[in-house]
Amino acid sequence: MSSLSCLFTLCFFIISLVAVDANTTVPAPISIPPSEGWNGNDGPWSTFTVRVGTPAQDVEILISTTSQETLVVLPEGCLSSDPSNCGSLRGNEFIINSSTTWAYNGLFALTIDANLDYSGNAEYGFDTVALGWQGGSGGPSLKHQIVGGIAAKDYFLGLFGLTPRPTNFTTFDDPQTSFIHNLRNQSLIPSNTYGYTAGAQYMLKGVFGSLTLGGYDTSRFTPNDVIFTFDEDISKDLTVAIQSIQMSAGGKTTSLLSSGINSFIDTSAPHIWLPLEVCQAFESAFGLTYDNDTDLYLVNSTLHTTLVTQNASVSFQLSNTINGGPTTTIVLPYASFDLEVSWPIVENATKYFPIRRASNETQYTLGRTFLQEAYLIADYDRNNFSVSQCVFDDSPEHIVAIEPPGEITSNTTSNGTTTPTTTPKSSSLSGGAIGGVVAGSVIALIAVALLIYFFVIKPRRSKTEDSHPDTAEIEGDKIHPQQLDDNEVFSKKGHELDAEDSQYAGHELFGKAIPSPTHELGGDLPSPGHIFEMPGSTPGAHELESPGTPALSEVWSGGGTGSGTGTGTGTGTGTGTLESMEGSTIVGTERSEPGDNEYPEDKPRRPFREASGGGRRPRYRMAE
């Protein structure tokens, strides 16, 4: 009887564990509060606060839908000749030497928006990154995250990357996971998704940007039924087809686009990049004049007054294909184009119209200007996204989770990214919970079977054998087999099976902390040396070029993995530039730093010198 009681107790315990696993809940999405400030030298942009290092340093940065790292401005980004409030204008500086958890990795060339002629270098390392102000809402904090320190003014403010894809350094043998992917791996958000809009200072009393990780805010947009699929080139994943662009003013509508084009949504860049003939159509419709010195459409006070009075609007009709298919229209009022450009692009703050002339189709871009009036939901689990018209009212925030594929919940909407892809189930359990139930049930059945065998079947078999002893007659005497008591029968221990965890242990990659070089720089970090770069149209992880080492090309798409190798030397002397390639190739130039590494802004860029010797990493002295 005691054996049966033990059996039932163990079975009940196992079933209880399975029930606990079945009740596991999916984590809630995280709404990141904006910094409630407006920064930028090419428009008033709503920034977000990131805490970097130990002790934490607050920096205000912009959101990047095309990158996956965190970029922050270093003190080297402000020269003695710059305005005294340069650090504040650039969202506050991150001081590497003040962080006890900084682990130096290397100096690499930036490739973000290189196709738009942005260029610069970053000092990369690993450090603690957290979202939100210190003492504020207390957003998520993760250790050993990729952080790049920048000085180049092409990237005037820092950036927080939203893509979950990894970064591959040529100094590492394995890719480094992104902040968003790490949140998902640690079950801090329900999925590799986000909802974002840039905010609009001109609306109401100023409407700040909105960022939700693992979901979206339904109060910020009007949903539609158009689902955009990711582009095959993962570096251009958020590509839409613009079927038409129309200007409306005074009851009159003017077409500004003669034939459809594909354009990439990229919030790292502020402008809308369009074909030359489309820009010329804008010039005619709005009376704009192109400034060759700045490559911008500067607006004087007279024209500005006319445009404000005219109060025209521009409509972008978007689809998955250039011709036909479902469409959605995003309307931008003139106020969204009424921006101001300032130092260091121009000496004095000047109004401008934020469209740019694209040299080729790889530059067609819908930047932050567009995201003032559009709400973007990107789903990297399903490889699709949606673009919806923003709503500006006093509605309270309403956050909805986007669960992983296979989940069926009441939160599914017609927006597109959360459309279920499986047959609805009556169970409300998540896919992970259902998997846990199945695995737990199998383990429970095996355990019960073993217990029944050892505690019921085997003892009964032994007793049966004892009740039928073998006998032998030897000259009339009976020989009886030896009889064992119950304690002796059960004295032999059964085999105890070693169980292994059903989940794979995650890897946490740690870079060796190399002492950060001290450097005294002006205007930009030094050139990293000769760089070889793979074509941007090749799917792969974002790879940063190491000084004197050719870049590797690795494929990382969805849940797949890939690998690559690369070699290089740094011997000899010579010159080098970031090479230009066809297609969606990243284009950029490097500069040599004369004298004390202070580069005059009024001088043209030129090829840099590659240091002789065995590819040594240059050493610099950090400004105190």
LUMMARPA-143793 format. One line per field, with one value per residue (C-alpha): residue in three letters; z, x, y. Coordinates in nm, 2 decimals, decimal comma. Layout:
BEGIN
rest = ala  ... $
zz = Z  ... $
xx = X  ... $
yy = Y  ... $
# end
This chain:
BEGIN
rest = met  ser  ser  leu  ser  cys  leu  phe  thr  leu  cys  phe  phe  ile  ile  ser  leu  val  ala  val  asp  ala  asn  thr  thr  val  pro  ala  pro  ile  ser  ile  pro  pro  ser  glu  gly  trp  asn  gly  asn  asp  gly  pro  trp  ser  thr  phe  thr  val  arg  val  gly  thr  pro  ala  gln  asp  val  glu  ile  leu  ile  ser  thr  thr  ser  gln  glu  thr  leu  val  val  leu  pro  glu  gly  cys  leu  ser  ser  asp  pro  ser  asn  cys  gly  ser  leu  arg  gly  asn  glu  phe  ile  ile  asn  ser  ser  thr  thr  trp  ala  tyr  asn  gly  leu  phe  ala  leu  thr  ile  asp  ala  asn  leu  asp  tyr  ser  gly  asn  ala  glu  tyr  gly  phe  asp  thr  val  ala  leu  gly  trp  gln  gly  gly  ser  gly  gly  pro  ser  leu  lys  his  gln  ile  val  gly  gly  ile  ala  ala  lys  asp  tyr  phe  leu  gly  leu  phe  gly  leu  thr  pro  arg  pro  thr  asn  phe  thr  thr  phe  asp  asp  pro  gln  thr  ser  phe  ile  his  asn  leu  arg  asn  gln  ser  leu  ile  pro  ser  asn  thr  tyr  gly  tyr  thr  ala  gly  ala  gln  tyr  met  leu  lys  gly  val  phe  gly  ser  leu  thr  leu  gly  gly  tyr  asp  thr  ser  arg  phe  thr  pro  asn  asp  val  ile  phe  thr  phe  asp  glu  asp  ile  ser  lys  asp  leu  thr  val  ala  ile  gln  ser  ile  gln  met  ser  ala  gly  gly  lys  thr  thr  ser  leu  leu  ser  ser  gly  ile  asn  ser  phe  ile  asp  thr  ser  ala  pro  his  ile  trp  leu  pro  leu  glu  val  cys  gln  ala  phe  glu  ser  ala  phe  gly  leu  thr  tyr  asp  asn  asp  thr  asp  leu  tyr  leu  val  asn  ser  thr  leu  his  thr  thr  leu  val  thr  gln  asn  ala  ser  val  ser  phe  gln  leu  ser  asn  thr  ile  asn  gly  gly  pro  thr  thr  thr  ile  val  leu  pro  tyr  ala  ser  phe  asp  leu  glu  val  ser  trp  pro  ile  val  glu  asn  ala  thr  lys  tyr  phe  pro  ile  arg  arg  ala  ser  asn  glu  thr  gln  tyr  thr  leu  gly  arg  thr  phe  leu  gln  glu  ala  tyr  leu  ile  ala  asp  tyr  asp  arg  asn  asn  phe  ser  val  ser  gln  cys  val  phe  asp  asp  ser  pro  glu  his  ile  val  ala  ile  glu  pro  pro  gly  glu  ile  thr  ser  asn  thr  thr  ser  asn  gly  thr  thr  thr  pro  thr  thr  thr  pro  lys  ser  ser  ser  leu  ser  gly  gly  ala  ile  gly  gly  val  val  ala  gly  ser  val  ile  ala  leu  ile  ala  val  ala  leu  leu  ile  tyr  phe  phe  val  ile  lys  pro  arg  arg  ser  lys  thr  glu  asp  ser  his  pro  asp  thr  ala  glu  ile  glu  gly  asp  lys  ile  his  pro  gln  gln  leu  asp  asp  asn  glu  val  phe  ser  lys  lys  gly  his  glu  leu  asp  ala  glu  asp  ser  gln  tyr  ala  gly  his  glu  leu  phe  gly  lys  ala  ile  pro  ser  pro  thr  his  glu  leu  gly  gly  asp  leu  pro  ser  pro  gly  his  ile  phe  glu  met  pro  gly  ser  thr  pro  gly  ala  his  glu  leu  glu  ser  pro  gly  thr  pro  ala  leu  ser  glu  val  trp  ser  gly  gly  gly  thr  gly  ser  gly  thr  gly  thr  gly  thr  gly  thr  gly  thr  gly  thr  gly  thr  leu  glu  ser  met  glu  gly  ser  thr  ile  val  gly  thr  glu  arg  ser  glu  pro  gly  asp  asn  glu  tyr  pro  glu  asp  lys  pro  arg  arg  pro  phe  arg  glu  ala  ser  gly  gly  gly  arg  arg  pro  arg  tyr  arg  met  ala  glu $
zz = 0,00  0,08  -0,27  -0,44  -0,23  -0,33  -0,70  -0,69  -0,51  -0,78  -1,06  -0,90  -0,87  -1,23  -1,35  -1,14  -1,31  -1,65  -1,54  -1,43  -1,77  -1,94  -1,75  -1,87  -2,01  -2,31  -2,21  -2,27  -2,52  -2,40  -2,47  -2,47  -2,35  -2,56  -2,41  -2,46  -2,63  -2,99  -3,14  -3,47  -3,72  -4,01  -3,84  -3,49  -3,42  -3,13  -2,96  -2,71  -2,41  -2,38  -2,07  -2,15  -1,93  -1,56  -1,40  -1,66  -1,88  -2,04  -2,41  -2,65  -2,98  -3,29  -3,40  -3,69  -3,88  -4,09  -3,82  -3,52  -3,30  -3,06  -3,17  -2,93  -2,98  -2,82  -2,69  -3,01  -3,20  -3,06  -3,14  -2,96  -3,26  -3,23  -3,04  -2,66  -2,64  -2,91  -2,68  -2,59  -2,95  -3,03  -2,76  -2,49  -2,51  -2,39  -2,21  -2,25  -1,98  -1,72  -1,78  -1,58  -1,80  -2,14  -2,33  -2,64  -2,97  -3,24  -3,49  -3,78  -4,08  -4,05  -4,34  -4,22  -4,51  -4,69  -5,02  -4,93  -4,91  -4,53  -4,40  -4,08  -3,83  -3,50  -3,20  -3,12  -2,79  -2,56  -2,26  -2,06  -2,25  -2,10  -2,24  -2,07  -1,83  -1,50  -1,23  -1,50  -1,61  -1,58  -1,92  -2,00  -1,93  -2,10  -2,04  -2,30  -2,59  -2,90  -2,87  -3,13  -3,04  -3,33  -3,39  -3,76  -3,80  -4,09  -3,80  -3,59  -3,33  -3,20  -3,33  -3,17  -3,41  -3,43  -3,66  -3,48  -3,71  -3,58  -3,64  -3,76  -3,67  -3,87  -3,53  -3,41  -3,54  -3,45  -3,50  -3,21  -3,15  -3,14  -2,85  -2,99  -3,05  -2,69  -2,55  -2,73  -2,63  -2,26  -2,29  -2,22  -2,53  -2,71  -3,06  -3,29  -3,38  -3,32  -3,39  -3,45  -3,57  -3,56  -3,40  -3,53  -3,35  -3,57  -3,45  -3,15  -2,89  -3,03  -3,06  -2,96  -3,13  -3,03  -3,00  -2,89  -2,88  -2,94  -3,04  -3,14  -3,02  -3,18  -3,07  -3,31  -3,65  -3,87  -3,97  -4,33  -4,50  -4,70  -4,60  -4,73  -4,76  -4,68  -4,98  -5,08  -5,01  -4,63  -4,63  -4,80  -4,62  -4,56  -4,93  -5,07  -5,42  -5,46  -5,73  -5,73  -5,57  -5,59  -5,46  -5,36  -5,30  -5,35  -5,48  -5,75  -5,78  -5,95  -6,03  -5,93  -6,03  -6,39  -6,32  -6,01  -5,81  -5,53  -5,22  -4,89  -4,55  -4,35  -4,04  -4,00  -4,28  -4,24  -4,61  -4,89  -5,18  -5,52  -5,89  -6,05  -6,26  -5,95  -5,77  -6,06  -6,05  -5,68  -5,78  -6,03  -5,79  -5,49  -5,65  -5,50  -5,58  -5,56  -5,37  -5,52  -5,21  -4,97  -5,21  -5,04  -5,14  -4,92  -4,86  -4,81  -4,59  -4,89  -5,03  -4,69  -4,63  -4,97  -4,89  -4,54  -4,69  -4,97  -4,72  -4,98  -4,90  -5,07  -5,10  -5,14  -5,27  -5,16  -5,26  -5,27  -5,64  -5,88  -6,07  -5,94  -5,60  -5,28  -5,20  -4,90  -4,91  -4,67  -4,67  -4,56  -4,49  -4,59  -4,22  -4,23  -4,51  -4,32  -4,16  -4,06  -4,12  -3,90  -3,80  -3,92  -4,25  -4,28  -4,06  -3,97  -3,93  -4,25  -4,37  -4,62  -4,80  -4,72  -5,05  -5,21  -5,57  -5,60  -5,82  -5,89  -5,77  -5,48  -5,31  -5,33  -4,96  -4,74  -4,43  -4,10  -4,28  -4,41  -4,07  -3,91  -4,07  -4,11  -3,85  -3,92  -3,78  -3,87  -3,80  -3,83  -3,73  -4,03  -4,26  -4,33  -4,23  -4,26  -4,31  -4,18  -4,16  -3,83  -3,60  -3,39  -3,10  -2,73  -2,72  -2,45  -2,53  -2,62  -2,66  -2,84  -2,84  -3,16  -3,06  -3,24  -3,55  -3,45  -3,17  -3,21  -2,98  -2,97  -3,05  -3,41  -3,63  -4,00  -3,99  -4,15  -3,93  -3,68  -3,93  -3,81  -4,04  -3,88  -3,82  -3,50  -3,20  -2,91  -2,67  -2,56  -2,47  -2,66  -2,89  -2,63  -2,36  -2,58  -2,66  -2,29  -2,22  -2,49  -2,37  -2,01  -2,08  -2,26  -1,97  -1,73  -1,91  -1,93  -1,56  -1,47  -1,68  -1,50  -1,16  -1,24  -1,35  -1,05  -0,78  -0,91  -1,20  -1,08  -0,72  -0,83  -1,07  -0,80  -0,56  -0,84  -0,89  -0,51  -0,49  -0,74  -0,61  -0,80  -0,60  -0,62  -0,46  -0,34  -0,16  -0,02  0,12  -0,01  -0,09  -0,05  -0,23  -0,01  0,09  0,11  0,31  0,15  0,26  0,08  -0,23  -0,26  -0,14  -0,49  -0,64  -0,98  -1,24  -1,21  -1,55  -1,58  -1,74  -1,97  -2,01  -2,31  -2,40  -2,54  -2,32  -2,48  -2,57  -2,42  -2,62  -2,44  -2,61  -2,45  -2,29  -2,48  -2,32  -2,51  -2,70  -2,59  -2,87  -2,93  -3,24  -3,42  -3,61  -3,68  -3,56  -3,77  -4,08  -4,02  -4,32  -4,65  -4,65  -4,88  -4,89  -5,03  -5,25  -5,05  -5,26  -5,11  -4,82  -4,50  -4,16  -4,12  -4,12  -3,99  -4,15  -3,92  -3,97  -4,23  -4,26  -4,55  -4,45  -4,43  -4,60  -4,39  -4,46  -4,18  -4,28  -4,06  -3,84  -4,06  -4,01  -4,22  -4,21  -4,40  -4,38  -4,47  -4,46  -4,51  -4,44  -4,35  -4,48  -4,72  -4,78  -5,01  -5,03  -5,02  -5,02  -4,96  -5,30  -5,50  -5,64  -5,85  -5,73  -5,36  -5,29  -4,99  -5,11  -4,90  -4,87  -4,61  -4,52  -4,40  -4,08  -4,12  -3,83  -3,50  -3,67  -3,70  -4,04  -4,19  -4,29  -4,59  -4,76  -4,99  -4,88  -5,02  -5,00  -4,67  -4,61  -4,50  -4,23  -4,30  -4,08  -4,00  -3,99  -3,65  -3,50  -3,47  -3,12  -3,02  -2,71  -2,56  -2,49  -2,12 $
xx = 0,00  0,29  0,43  0,10  0,08  0,43  0,34  0,02  0,21  0,48  0,23  0,04  0,36  0,46  0,11  0,13  0,45  0,29  0,00  0,23  0,40  0,06  -0,03  0,29  0,19  0,33  0,52  0,36  0,49  0,70  0,60  0,92  0,85  1,00  1,25  0,99  1,25  1,30  1,65  1,83  2,00  1,77  1,44  1,28  1,28  1,13  1,41  1,42  1,65  1,90  2,11  2,45  2,73  2,79  2,71  2,45  2,48  2,17  2,19  1,90  1,90  1,68  1,52  1,67  1,46  1,76  2,02  2,05  2,31  2,31  2,52  2,61  2,81  3,15  3,33  3,54  3,23  3,25  3,56  3,69  3,57  3,21  2,93  2,97  2,65  2,76  2,72  2,37  2,28  2,40  2,19  2,46  2,80  2,89  3,22  3,37  3,63  3,35  3,19  3,33  3,16  3,28  3,46  3,65  3,61  3,76  3,74  3,51  3,36  2,99  2,77  2,43  2,29  2,63  2,42  2,30  2,66  2,68  3,02  3,21  3,38  3,27  3,46  3,27  3,25  3,01  2,83  2,51  2,22  1,88  1,58  1,43  1,55  1,72  1,46  1,19  0,97  1,25  1,27  1,45  1,82  2,06  2,43  2,70  2,51  2,67  2,75  2,93  3,08  3,06  3,21  3,13  2,86  2,70  2,53  2,45  2,25  2,29  2,07  1,89  1,85  1,53  1,61  1,66  1,93  2,29  2,60  2,92  3,26  3,56  3,74  3,49  3,41  3,04  2,77  2,66  2,28  2,09  1,91  1,57  1,66  1,80  1,48  1,29  1,53  1,49  1,11  1,09  0,88  0,64  0,79  1,05  0,82  0,77  0,54  0,68  0,60  0,84  0,60  0,50  0,59  0,34  0,04  -0,17  0,08  0,35  0,29  0,60  0,71  0,57  0,78  0,64  0,85  0,67  0,34  0,19  -0,03  -0,38  -0,45  -0,18  -0,31  -0,61  -0,56  -0,59  -0,58  -0,26  0,02  0,37  0,61  0,98  1,21  1,44  1,73  1,73  1,92  1,61  1,35  1,10  1,06  0,72  0,60  0,50  0,23  0,15  0,24  -0,01  -0,02  -0,35  -0,41  -0,71  -0,92  -0,67  -0,47  -0,14  0,04  0,41  0,50  0,47  0,54  0,58  0,90  1,02  1,13  1,29  1,15  1,45  1,42  1,79  1,77  1,56  1,47  1,25  1,48  1,31  1,41  1,53  1,22  0,99  1,20  1,16  0,78  0,79  0,99  0,72  0,43  0,58  0,81  1,12  1,48  1,76  2,07  2,39  2,60  2,39  2,21  1,89  1,58  1,62  1,31  1,33  1,09  0,88  0,83  0,77  0,48  0,33  0,35  0,20  -0,09  -0,13  -0,13  -0,10  -0,08  0,10  -0,04  0,17  -0,02  0,16  0,13  0,32  0,37  0,43  0,12  -0,21  -0,29  -0,43  -0,32  -0,30  -0,26  -0,05  -0,12  0,14  0,03  0,27  0,36  0,54  0,77  0,81  1,15  1,46  1,82  2,10  2,47  2,69  2,50  2,44  2,58  2,24  1,92  1,72  1,38  1,40  1,18  1,31  1,32  1,65  1,76  1,85  2,13  1,99  1,72  1,92  1,87  1,49  1,41  1,12  1,29  1,17  0,98  0,74  0,72  0,57  0,24  0,28  0,27  0,50  0,45  0,73  0,70  1,03  0,87  0,63  0,85  0,59  0,49  0,22  0,21  -0,09  -0,21  -0,13  -0,41  -0,35  -0,60  -0,61  -0,69  -0,52  -0,24  -0,38  -0,10  -0,17  0,08  0,19  0,24  0,47  0,34  0,09  -0,07  -0,44  -0,57  -0,85  -0,59  -0,56  -0,66  -0,70  -0,38  -0,19  0,11  -0,10  -0,32  -0,32  -0,15  -0,29  -0,63  -0,79  -0,77  -1,01  -0,72  -0,60  -0,26  0,04  0,25  0,52  0,28  0,12  0,46  0,54  0,22  0,30  0,66  0,56  0,28  0,53  0,77  0,49  0,38  0,73  0,78  0,45  0,54  0,87  0,72  0,45  0,71  0,94  0,67  0,39  0,48  0,83  0,73  0,43  0,65  0,89  0,62  0,47  0,80  0,84  0,49  0,61  0,95  1,14  1,17  1,38  1,35  1,68  1,65  1,31  1,44  1,30  1,53  1,35  1,47  1,59  1,31  1,37  1,17  1,01  1,29  1,55  1,33  1,32  1,68  1,81  1,79  1,64  1,82  1,78  1,77  1,96  1,73  1,86  1,70  1,47  1,59  1,92  2,12  2,17  2,50  2,61  2,90  3,16  3,43  3,77  3,80  4,09  4,20  4,03  4,28  4,31  4,28  4,27  4,05  3,88  3,56  3,58  3,74  4,04  4,01  4,03  4,24  4,18  3,83  3,68  3,31  3,06  2,78  2,48  2,24  2,38  2,16  2,36  2,42  2,53  2,91  3,15  3,49  3,79  4,11  4,33  4,10  3,87  3,51  3,33  3,00  2,76  2,40  2,14  1,78  1,49  1,58  1,86  2,23  2,53  2,90  3,18  3,55  3,78  4,15  4,36  4,69  4,80  5,16  5,30  5,19  4,93  4,59  4,24  3,87  3,54  3,48  3,16  2,96  2,65  2,30  2,22  2,59  2,70  2,89  3,12  3,46  3,72  3,94  4,29  4,33  4,60  4,79  4,62  4,34  4,12  3,97  3,88  3,51  3,57  3,82  3,72  3,76  4,05  4,18  4,33  4,67  4,70  4,95  5,25  5,32  5,13  4,78  4,82  4,52  4,61  4,64  4,51  4,50  4,16  4,08  4,04 $
yy = 0,00  0,24  0,17  0,27  0,59  0,68  0,62  0,84  1,12  1,13  1,12  1,41  1,61  1,56  1,65  1,97  2,07  2,02  2,24  2,52  2,51  2,53  2,84  3,03  3,37  3,55  3,87  4,20  4,46  4,75  5,11  5,33  5,68  5,96  6,21  6,48  6,69  6,80  6,78  6,78  7,01  6,92  6,94  6,92  6,55  6,37  6,18  5,89  5,85  5,56  5,49  5,36  5,24  5,20  5,43  5,51  5,81  5,96  6,03  6,14  5,96  5,90  5,58  5,38  5,13  5,02  4,94  4,72  4,89  5,17  5,47  5,75  6,08  6,09  6,41  6,40  6,50  6,85  7,06  7,37  7,58  7,44  7,61  7,58  7,38  7,14  6,84  6,93  7,00  6,65  6,48  6,47  6,29  5,95  5,94  5,60  5,63  5,70  5,36  5,06  4,81  4,93  4,65  4,79  4,60  4,81  5,10  5,04  5,23  5,31  5,19  5,33  5,54  5,52  5,49  5,84  5,96  5,96  5,85  5,83  5,59  5,45  5,32  5,00  4,81  4,64  4,80  4,80  4,97  5,06  5,25  5,55  5,82  5,74  5,74  5,74  5,46  5,21  5,05  4,73  4,71  4,46  4,40  4,35  4,52  4,66  5,03  5,25  5,59  5,84  6,18  6,25  6,52  6,33  6,14  6,45  6,26  5,90  5,62  5,33  5,04  4,84  4,55  4,22  4,09  4,04  4,24  4,06  4,21  4,10  4,07  3,81  3,46  3,48  3,74  3,96  3,97  4,29  4,46  4,38  4,01  3,99  4,12  3,85  3,58  3,68  3,68  4,05  4,11  3,87  3,89  4,04  4,33  4,70  4,99  5,34  5,69  5,98  6,24  6,58  6,91  7,10  6,90  7,01  7,13  6,90  6,53  6,32  6,00  5,67  5,34  5,00  4,69  4,37  4,54  4,87  5,16  5,15  5,51  5,65  5,54  5,44  5,07  4,95  4,61  4,64  4,40  4,47  4,18  4,23  4,28  4,00  4,22  4,23  4,56  4,71  4,50  4,79  4,87  5,00  5,08  5,44  5,43  5,80  6,13  6,41  6,77  6,92  7,29  7,52  7,24  7,16  6,83  6,80  6,47  6,48  6,12  6,00  5,63  5,42  5,36  5,15  5,33  5,23  5,34  5,45  5,67  5,71  5,97  6,28  6,35  6,21  6,11  6,11  6,09  6,42  6,46  6,42  6,68  6,91  6,86  6,96  7,27  7,37  7,30  7,47  7,73  7,58  7,66  7,42  7,53  7,37  7,45  7,25  7,02  7,13  7,33  7,64  7,85  8,22  8,42  8,54  8,19  8,05  8,29  8,19  7,82  7,85  8,05  7,80  7,51  7,24  6,87  6,58  6,23  5,92  5,61  5,30  4,94  4,61  4,64  4,93  4,85  4,72  4,55  4,69  5,04  5,28  5,65  5,86  6,24  6,49  6,85  7,13  7,17  6,83  6,98  7,31  7,23  7,42  7,34  7,47  7,43  7,27  7,24  7,61  7,89  8,04  7,85  7,85  7,71  7,43  7,18  6,82  6,65  6,54  6,46  6,09  5,99  5,65  5,41  5,28  5,63  5,64  5,68  5,78  5,92  6,07  6,35  6,08  5,90  6,22  6,13  5,75  5,47  5,18  4,82  4,58  4,21  4,02  3,69  3,69  3,91  4,17  4,52  4,78  5,16  5,35  5,72  5,87  6,00  6,31  6,35  6,32  5,94  5,75  5,50  5,16  4,90  4,57  4,28  4,10  3,74  3,49  3,30  3,04  3,24  3,31  3,59  3,84  4,11  4,01  4,30  4,39  4,59  4,31  4,21  4,01  3,83  3,46  3,21  2,89  2,75  2,90  2,67  2,65  2,66  3,00  2,86  3,01  2,79  2,76  2,66  2,40  2,26  2,25  2,06  1,80  1,76  1,74  1,49  1,26  1,28  1,22  0,91  0,77  0,84  0,67  0,37  0,33  0,37  0,11  -0,13  -0,09  -0,06  -0,29  -0,52  -0,63  -0,70  -0,91  -1,10  -1,18  -1,29  -1,51  -1,68  -1,73  -1,90  -2,17  -2,30  -2,56  -2,88  -3,19  -3,53  -3,67  -3,99  -3,88  -3,55  -3,22  -2,94  -2,59  -2,28  -2,00  -1,76  -1,38  -1,13  -0,83  -0,60  -0,81  -0,82  -0,44  -0,38  -0,35  0,00  0,06  0,26  0,64  0,81  1,14  1,40  1,67  2,01  2,02  2,37  2,46  2,69  3,03  3,17  3,50  3,62  3,83  4,02  4,04  4,38  4,55  4,87  5,15  5,36  5,72  5,96  6,33  6,37  6,66  6,62  6,25  5,93  5,83  5,62  5,25  5,17  4,99  4,84  4,58  4,57  4,31  4,43  4,56  4,35  4,03  3,92  3,90  4,02  4,38  4,36  4,63  4,66  4,61  4,81  4,64  4,34  4,26  4,24  3,90  3,83  3,63  3,54  3,59  3,58  3,50  3,21  3,08  3,10  3,14  3,17  3,33  3,38  3,66  3,74  4,04  4,20  4,54  4,54  4,79  5,15  5,29  5,47  5,34  5,45  5,29  5,14  5,23  4,93  4,89  4,81  4,89  4,92  5,12  5,42  5,64  5,81  5,83  6,12  6,17  6,37  6,64  6,77  6,70  6,50  6,81  6,80  7,14  7,13  7,36  7,13  6,84  6,48  6,28  5,92  5,83  5,68  5,32  5,28  5,06  4,76  4,44  4,58  4,74  4,92  5,29  5,43  5,76  5,97  6,03  6,40  6,46 $
# end
